[in-house]
Amino acid sequence: MTHRARLEPVLLLFGAGICIGSIFPLGKIAVAAGIPSLVYVGATAAGAGVVLTAIARLAGHSLRPDRAILRYAAIAGLLTFAIPWTAVVTVMPHLGAGIPAIIQSLAPIATLAIVYALALEKPNVPRLVGLGIGMIGTLVILFARNGGGGAHAPFYWYLAALITPVVLAAGNVYRTTHWPKGKHPLPLAAWTLAAAALGIAVTLSLFIVTGAMPGFAAALANGWHLIAMQCVATGVGYGLFFRLQQVGGPVYVSQMSYVNTAVGVGFGVMLFAESLSLWIWLALALIVIGVLLVNRVGDAVRS
């Protein structure tokens, strides 16, 4: 493997992680400004899909879908964006930006567990040890239940935060095992986000018709600049992310959650003065140790 081939996944990993991880600080600000989480995520998916469509067209790629692409996009849209990021922006007002970001870092561990369960990779003892260490770190977070804006939040909000890593893990595996043959990442990413936006729009329409979401239009108008920034960052991020999926596979691409974690925790501390307890930092250290062990062994296997 050439140096350039080895460097590409690393650059894609950090580029995608930073862009997509911006949803932690921007999403928290938007929800605090009165934009419902479902509206924010849906508008982001739609806008990011438009950004990706423009990028794909400028790059000369056809966006004409076939049945395989539409089926892939419908399922990947739910697993990759709609469900996990709706969960993220929903729990942030209760847990802060830092803790959901840390809990999201379970996604690589959950991905590897699914890969083993489906026999896509042979189990390896050091990697299993890494899984266990990462799980211990997450349990510390769940039972410490303190730090930042999430101090003393009810336990069920921590359980709700677990939706994100579990669904992201399922999406990591699905996108690799069901990738339409010969399809370029950019059109696939655009259709996936379009499908996510459509699914969220259907749910939103039910809330609007029943009057369960009054006044959201005014909040949306006031927070349009946040949504615009999020759309650009997410569109670029998912373009990089789908390319990373293509060249790296499910376990490698799942490491993006760790970059997201760093972004979420960093912005939580810098922008929102979230003071994470010693237990939370211990949990983060355990998760990092688990990741390093899992991926060090993975690099040896790929070599």
N, C-alpha and C positions, 0 to 999 in steps of 0.2 A: 504493500500500500504506500503510495507517494505521500510526501509531506503535505501537499495541498489537499489530498483526499482525507487525510487525518484531521487537518485543520478545519475543513468545511463544517463538519458536524458541531464542533466546539463553538464556532462563530455563530452558526444558526441557533444553537442552544441558548447562548447568552442574548443574542439579538431578539429572538422570539420571547424569551422569558421576561426581559425588561419591558418590551412593548405590551405584552399581554398582562404582565404583573401590575401595570399602571391602573388596572381596574380596582385594586385595593384602595389607593388613596383617592382617586377620582370618584369611585363608586361611593365611598363613605361621604365625601363632600356633597355629592349629588343627592343622596338619600337624606342627609341632614338638611339640605335646601328644600326638601319637600317632594322630590321626584320619587314616585313609588318604584321599588326595586324592579318590578316586572317591566315597567315602562322603560327604565334606564337600560336594562339588559336587552329588551326587544329593539329599542331604537339603536343601540350599539350594534347589534347583529345586523340590522338592516343597513345602517350606514357603512359598516365595515364590509358588507357584501358589495355595496356600490364601489367602495375604494378598491376592492380586489378585482371587480369586474373591469374597472378602468385600467388597472395595472396589467391584467391578463390581455386586454385588447391592445394596449400599447406594446406588449411583448409579442403580439401576433398570434395568440392562441384562440382557437375557436371555443365559444361558450355554448354551442349547440349540444343539449343533453340527449342521452339515450336512456333506456329503461334502467340499465345498470347504474348509471350516474345518479339518477333520481332516487333510486332505492337506497344507494349508498349515502347520499346526502340527507335523506329523511332520517335515517337511523343515526348517522354520525352527527347530524345537527343537534339532536337531543342529547347525545352522550358527550359531545365535545364542547358544546356551548350552552344550550338552553337550560338544561337541568343544573349543571354544576355552578354556573355563574349566577343564576338566579338565587341559588342557595347561598352563595358568597355574599352578595349585596343585601340579602335578607337578614343574615345573622350579624353583619358588621355593626349595626347600631347597638346591638346587645353585647357583642364581644370585643369591639374595637377592630382595627385593621390588622394588628399584629398576630393575634391568636388564630383567627381563621387562616391566615397565611401559613402559620406553622402547621396547623392541622392538615392543610392542603398538601404539605410535604410528605404525607403518607402515600400519595399517589404512586410513586415509583415502587414502593414496597408492595402495595396492593396489585400493581401491574405484574410484578414478578410472581406473586402468588397465583394469579390467574394463568400466567404463562406456564407455570409448573402444573397447575390443575388440568390444563388442556394438553399437557405433554408436548408443548411447543419447544421446550428446552429441558434437558436433563437436570434434575435437582443436584445442587452442589452444597456441601455442608457449610463452608465459609459464608456462602450467600444466604443460607438459611439462618445462620447466626446473625448476619447483618439485618435480616428481616426481624428477628426477635428483638434486637437492640432498638431498632426504629419503633417497633410496637411499644416497647417499654417507655420510650420517650413520649409517645402520644398518650399513653395511659397516665403519665405524670401530669400532662396538660389537663386531661379530663378530670382528674381527681384533685389537682391543686385548685383549679377553678378560681384563679385570681389574676390580677395584673391589668393595668390600663383601663380602657373603657368597659372591659368585660368583667370587672371585679364583681363578685357575688351574683353573677347572672345565673338564672335557673339552669339546672343541669341539662334540660332538654335542648337548650340552644347549642350546647357543645355536641350533643348527639346529632342535631341538625347539620352542624358544620361538617360532620363525617360524610354527609351525602356527597360533597364535592370530590374528595379523593377516591371514593369507591366508584363513582360514575365516570370520573376521568380515567381511571384504570381500565374500566370496561371499554371506554372509547379508544384508548391507546391500542388495545389488542384488536378491537373490531376494525379500526382503520387499516391495520397491517394485513389482517387475514382476509379482508373483503375488498381490498384496493382494486378498483376496476383495471383490468389489464391494459397497459399501454397508455393510461391517462396521465396527463400532466398535473402537478400539484396545484397550480394556480386556479384553473377552472374548477377543480374539485373543492378547493377551499371556498371559492365564491359561492358555489351551489350549496355547500354545507351551511354556510352562514345564512344564505337566503332561506333554506329550509328551517333553520333555527328561528329566524325572525318570523316566518309564517306560523310556526307552532306557538310561539309566544303571543302573536297577534290574535290567534283564535282564543287563547285563554283570556287575553286582555278584553276582547270584545264581550265576553261573558260578564266580566266584572263591570264594564261600562254600562251594559244593558240593564244590569240589576241594580245600578246605582251604588255599587260597593266601592267605587273609587272616585269620589267627588273632588273637583278642583284640581285634577291632575294636569289639565291643559295649561293652566296658569303657571304651575310649577315647571312644566316642561318648557314653556316659553322663557322663563327666567333662567333655566339651567341649560339652554341650548349650547352655550359655549363649552360646557363640560362634556356634553354628549358629542359635540363635534371633535374635540380633542381625543375622546375615547374611541370614536369611530376610526380616525386616522391611525392611531396607535394599534388598535385591534386588527384593522385590515392588514397593515404591514406585518404585524406579529403573526397572524395566521397564515399569511403567505410563506413566511419563513418556517413556521411550524409544520406545515404540510410537506415542505421540502425536507425538513429534518425527519419527518415520519418515513419518507421514501428512502432516505439514505441510512437512517439509523436503526429503524425497527422499534417495536413497542417499548422495550426496556430502556433503550437509550433515550428515546423521545420523552419518556416519563420523567427524566431528570430535570426537565424544564420547571417542574413544580418546585424544585429547590431554588432556582433563580427567582421564581415568583415569590417564594417565601422570603428571600433576602430583600426583595423590593418592598413587599408588604410590611415586614418588620421594620425595615429602615425608614420608610415613610411614616409608619405609625409612631416611631420614636421622634423623628425629626419634625414632622408637621403637626402631629396631634398630641405631643408630649405624653405618649402612652408609656407608663413606667412598668416594664415587665418584671415580675418577681424573680427571685433567685431560682425558684422551681421551674419557671418557664425557660430561663436560660439553660438550666440543666437539661431540660427536655430537648431543647434545640441542639445542644451538644450531643446528646445520645442519638438523635435522628441523623446528624451529620456523620457521626462515627459509623452508624449503620449504613448510610449511603456510600461512604468511602469504601467500606468493606465489600458491599454488594458490587460496586462498579469496578473496583480493583480486580476482583475475580473475573468480572465480565470482560474486562479488557484482555486478561490473560486467555480467556476462552476464545475470544475473537481472533487473537493473534495466532 
